[in-house]
Amino acid sequence: MAKLPEHQGKELLRQAGIVTPAGHTVESASDAAAAARTIGGSVVLKAQILAGKRGLAGGVIFADDPSEAQTKAAALLGSTLYGRTVDTLLVEARCTIERELYVAVVSDTVARAPLMIVSTSGGVEIEEAAAAGAGETVSGAVDMRRGAPVYWCLDLVRTLTLPEPVLVALARVLSKLYDVYTGYDCTLAEINPLALTPAGLVALDARIAVDDDALFRHPELHIERSQEVGDRLPTALELAAAKIDENDHRGSAHFVQIDPDGSLAKAQGKVSIGFDGIGTGVSMAVMDELVPLGFLPMNFCDTSGNPTASKLYRITKAILAQPLIEGYVFASCLSSQQLDVTARGLIKAFKEIFAPHGGAPTIPCVFSFRGAWDDVAIELFRVHGLSAHPWVRVLGRDSTERELAEAFKDLHARWRSERGMAVA
Amino acid sequence: MNALTWNVFSGGTVTIDLDVCTGCTTKACLSACNVPNLGSALTRGDDGLPALAISPDRAAKGGCIECLACDLACAADGLGALSFVLPTPETDAYLDALRTAGDAPGRGW
């Protein structure tokens, strides 16, 4: 999912008619002072990073006047929160909060429907508060054919112990939030806190996450792909690899770098290798066998769902583009995927990549073909000469994950030995 | 060059140099092209040379399933008349950046 930064999420809320504090995004301390001057009165400076609990980490601070805003913005800009550099601040009017609520619409895979959640206990550490039984919480699955009109939302929240005018206002916010959720193909549209202020309900924060596969429908969001990979920004190679899958949904080529710069492998005294698997389960099983033997995949890649050979070709080029790798492992599960097609993509990539060496891989490579058309895949490797190369081992359906990992270890040991390098 | 050319859905171009094909006795590409349940995208033309069995437009919309069977068959059993070009501009740009920075992409490349 593609998470939107707070200021972008709030813009969507405003467009839907949900009130947010007056605010401006800034990238310099002087602009922060100017924004505070424009807004007037006390302001809040909020670090625009894709992470929760920013307030607890010092990413949300208050300033009473433009001068203080400038000083505090100077300290916050360029700082690091949760491993991310703060380069943008949202400067907003500080609100008088009477009460904090929590509202969200989230894709519920169990209910197979959008789930609307409302709690009278919003604010920081909402999960902990909910676990402790703080506040009242109601939720309801939305019938997507009917949507979430105000009357339905009012029916959802009517049991909450809130004044009636607040309940009506809350229902209106919920209905609009649902419009944002559906209008932007969200997996999550959350406001926490939704503050009850003297001026009414105001969204003080916004967490909007858009379904990756729907990003192409929203060029107005200016997101090429998910801005986050776990707790970090995507690497240049991940962005490049994502292009392979972007507009071709025939099978997948999901590529993530586990250890992009090899620092984790180095710290653990392991050897970085490139990796591709058909199926996440087998990938995990193979990694479980490789890691104790001293190898750490630099990347995870899943090429399942019967991708085209051209997709395999392209993603293999991306995997082998990783510097520092001392080998490559390809593993299939006992798949129904047509492995001869998979093999052709691999063969084309290896022949091209190692063309200066007559198509012979110069790093140890182990391929395991197990599943539909695996015999054809293995025969293709033989016909095209890959199996005969000294640094290639091709395994069939009778091989286990452990045997694959041990075969790679043997190959890698010989490879290092031949180069006069210490064996891992 | 007398060529048969078509584009593929993922972005790429297949070119067959038919002048070379005239000397090919195997026409391995034709027997290799076999789309399960859909037949073949390639067929033997009236002149005995490879021809598209479907329209170029249909080929570009996924009628050619990019299995690369023709590509590898021509390379292994034909005369190398077929060129299946699949651009990877983003990965190429990444590699160029690595080379500029002095990092060799993949040990031994």
Contacts between the chains, C-beta under 8 A, distances in Angstrom:
chain1	res1	chain2	res2	distance
A	236	B	94	5.5
A	236	B	97	7.0
A	237	B	91	7.7
A	237	B	94	5.4
A	239	B	90	7.1
A	240	B	90	3.6
A	240	B	91	4.9
A	240	B	93	7.0
A	240	B	94	4.8
A	241	B	90	7.8
A	241	B	91	7.3
A	243	B	90	4.6
A	244	B	88	7.7
A	247	B	10	7.9
A	248	B	9	6.6
A	248	B	10	4.7
A	250	B	9	7.9
A	250	B	62	7.6
A	250	B	65	7.9
A	274	B	106	7.7
A	308	B	10	6.6
A	308	B	65	6.3
A	308	B	66	4.2
A	308	B	67	6.9
A	309	B	66	5.9
A	309	B	67	5.0
A	309	B	68	4.0
A	309	B	69	7.9
A	310	B	8	6.8
A	310	B	10	5.2
A	310	B	12	6.5
A	310	B	66	3.9
A	310	B	68	6.7
A	310	B	84	8.0
A	310	B	86	5.0
A	311	B	10	6.9
A	311	B	66	7.8
A	313	B	68	7.1
A	313	B	86	5.8
A	314	B	10	7.9
A	314	B	86	6.3
A	314	B	88	5.3
A	314	B	91	7.1
A	317	B	88	5.5
A	317	B	91	5.3
A	318	B	88	7.6
A	318	B	91	5.0
A	318	B	94	7.8
A	320	B	105	7.6
A	320	B	106	4.9
A	320	B	109	7.8
A	321	B	91	5.8
A	321	B	94	6.0
A	321	B	95	5.4
A	321	B	98	7.4
A	321	B	105	4.8
A	321	B	106	6.5
A	322	B	105	7.4
A	322	B	106	6.6
A	323	B	98	6.1
A	323	B	103	4.6
A	323	B	104	6.3
A	323	B	105	5.7
A	323	B	106	6.7
A	323	B	107	7.8
A	324	B	107	6.9
A	325	B	106	5.9
A	325	B	107	6.4
A	326	B	107	5.8
A	338	B	36	7.9
A	341	B	67	5.0
A	341	B	68	7.7
A	344	B	67	6.2
A	344	B	68	4.1
A	344	B	69	6.4
A	344	B	71	7.6
A	344	B	72	5.6
A	345	B	68	6.3
A	347	B	72	6.2
A	348	B	68	5.6
A	348	B	71	6.5
A	348	B	72	6.9
A	348	B	84	7.5
A	353	B	106	7.5
A	353	B	109	6.9
A	354	B	109	7.7
A	356	B	109	7.8
A	357	B	108	7.8
A	362	B	107	7.3
A	362	B	108	3.2
A	362	B	109	7.3
A	363	B	106	6.9
A	363	B	107	5.7
A	363	B	108	5.5
A	380	B	72	7.0
A	383	B	76	5.7
A	384	B	72	6.4
A	384	B	75	7.8
A	384	B	76	6.2
